Amino acid sequence: MAHNPLAPEWLSSPADANTLDAALWPSSAQRSDTGAITIGGVSAPDLAARFGTPLYVIDETDARTRATELRAAFDTEFARIGTTVKVYYAAKAFLSTEVARWMVDAGLNIDVCSGGELAVALAAGVAPARIGFHGNNKSRTEIDEATRVGVGTIIIDSPIEIVRVAEAATRNGVVQNVRLRVNSGVHAHTHEFLATSHEDQKFGVVFEDAPALVAAIRAEPSLNFLGLHCHIGSQIFGVDGFAESASRLLSLHAELLAGGPVPELNLGGGFGIAYTSADDPSPITDLAAGLADIVSAECARRGIPLPVIAIEPGRVIIGPAGVTLYEVGTIKPVRIGENTRLYVSIDGGMSDNARPALYGAEFSVRLADRVTDAAPALVRIAGKHCESGDIVVDADYLPSDVAPGDLVMVPATGAYCWSLASNYNYLGRPAVVAVVDGEARVIVRGETIDDLLARDAGVYFDKLSTASTSSTNGTGATRSTDEMKETTR
Ligand SMILES: Cc1ncc(COP(=O)(O)O)c(C=O)c1O
C-alpha cells in the first residue's frame, strides 16, 4: 500500500498491520488462535472483561528477566575489567511493592526520589541499605526519615544539602554515605549528545565547584563520601554520551583522590528502548561492554584504581514489559486534501500516558481483540480528555476496519506512564495487572469514584460510603461495585 503523506517519513505502511514487532512488545506477547493478543498467556479480551479498560498490563517474567539479564551483563563486563557494579532500579519509572520485590529478587538496589517512593520501597520490605535517595529539593522531613531508617546512600544535589544531611545524620546517630551529583556538561538523548562546558539546569552542582563541596562533605564527621554521581539524560541509544561524561567525571574523580578515598562512581541511568519501529537502541550487553571499556581505559590513562561503578536504569527494565489496553469508542476519518487520517478515540489518554503531551513521545498500536485482512489505514490514537494535545499514538497503521468496541494495545508503556498518571478530567487512574503463566492479578487497583471524591472536603463522607456504588475506569461509564470487584480486590 502507498505511503500516506500524512504519516511521518519513518513510518511505512506495513504489509500486515496485525504483526507484533518483537522489539516493541513484551517477550510473551503473541496472537492466540482467535487472533487476540495474549500477554503472559492471558488474552486481551479476557483482561478487558475481568478488569475493565484502560488497563496497564505488565509481563512479570519479562520484567524480572530484563532485570536479571541487565545485572548479569553489567556484572560480567565489569568483572572483566576488574571491578564490580551496583545496579539501582530507578523507581520513578514505575514503582509498586510487587515490582520493588521483583527488582530485589533480581539482585538490584532501588533508587527513590521522594518520601513517597521511599515509603513504597520500605513497605515492599526493601532493606534500607539497598536504597539510594535522590532529589534536587528533598525536604528536611524526607532527609530526616532517610537517615533515620538508614538508607544506603543519599545523593547530595546542592551545597545547602551538605549541612542538612549532616545535621540529620548527627540527630539520628548515623554516619550517612553520600554521593555528590555533578553536572558533567553532557546531555544525551537517543543517538545524539551535546557536550557543553556549563550546564544551565536544576540538577546537580556545577562541575568546577565539586572539589570544594567534596572537601565540605569530608569535613562533616557524620558524612561518608562515596563518590560522584551524574545522569546525562534519557532514552540514550549508544555509548558515546556516556563515554564523554565518564571521561569528564573520572578526571574529577582522579583529582578528588588526592584528598581522600573515592570508592565509587555512579553513572546514572538513561538506557533507551524501542517505542516504534524507528527506534534502534543498543543491546544492553553492548552498552555494558562499552561502558566497562570506557571506565577501564580512562582509569588506566590516569593511573587510578578502578572504582566500584553504580548505574540507575529504569525504563530499560520495566518499559518494554508493560502494555496499555484500551477500548475504542469513536472513529472519525479526517480528510486532509487527498489523504485521510483515522482518528481513533480510546477510553484513556493523557491521564494514563502523559509522555506524548509532555515530550512529544512516539508510541505504536495494534488491534488486540482480533486480526483482519483489511488494508492498513493511517491512524492517530486520541484520548478522551479536553485537550487537543491529548494524543497517545501520533501515527501508526491499523487495519482499516477498526471499529468502536475493538480493543487496542499500546506497547512499551511500562515506564513513565503509570508513574506520571493523573486524574485529569476526574478519570480514575487505571489498575495495574501482572500477568504470568496464564494468570493475571491486580498489583495496583484502579481508582473508583469513591477514591476521586474521597479528598473533596465538600463531600459528606458518611453518605459517600453508602450511596456511591459506581466507579469510573476511564470510560466515563459507571459500573456496579460487584463488577469492580476484580479491580478493587
Ligand atoms: C538521577 C536519575 N537516575 C536514573 C534515572 C532513570 O532513567 P531511565 O529510566 O531513563 O533509565 C533518571 C531519570 O530521569 C534520573 O533522573
The ligand as an SDF file (V2000), in Angstrom:
LIG
                    3D

 16 16  0  0  0  0  0  0  0  0999 V2000
   19.0640   10.5710   38.5090 C   0  0  0  0  0  0  0  0  0  0  0  0
   18.3560    9.6130   37.6300 C   0  0  0  0  0  0  0  0  0  0  0  0
   18.7360    8.3290   37.6490 N   0  0  0  0  0  0  0  0  0  0  0  0
   18.0980    7.4170   36.8660 C   0  0  0  0  0  0  0  0  0  0  0  0
   17.0600    7.7730   36.0370 C   0  0  0  0  0  0  0  0  0  0  0  0
   16.3960    6.7180   35.2280 C   0  0  0  0  0  0  0  0  0  0  0  0
   16.4330    6.9540   33.8720 O   0  0  0  0  0  0  0  0  0  0  0  0
   15.9120    5.8520   32.8510 P   0  0  0  0  0  0  0  0  0  0  0  0
   14.5970    5.3740   33.3230 O   0  0  0  0  0  0  0  0  0  0  0  0
   15.8230    6.5800   31.5660 O   0  0  0  0  0  0  0  0  0  0  0  0
   16.9250    4.7530   32.8520 O   0  0  0  0  0  0  0  0  0  0  0  0
   16.6490    9.1160   35.9770 C   0  0  0  0  0  0  0  0  0  0  0  0
   15.5470    9.5280   35.0850 C   0  0  0  0  0  0  0  0  0  0  0  0
   15.1470   10.6430   34.9900 O   0  0  0  0  0  0  0  0  0  0  0  0
   17.3120   10.0670   36.8050 C   0  0  0  0  0  0  0  0  0  0  0  0
   16.9610   11.3490   36.8030 O   0  0  0  0  0  0  0  0  0  0  0  0
  1  2  1  0
  2  3  1  0
  2 15  2  0
  3  4  2  0
  4  5  1  0
  5  6  1  0
  5 12  2  0
  6  7  1  0
  7  8  1  0
  8  9  2  0
  8 10  1  0
  8 11  1  0
 12 13  1  0
 12 15  1  0
 13 14  2  0
 15 16  1  0
M  END
$$$$
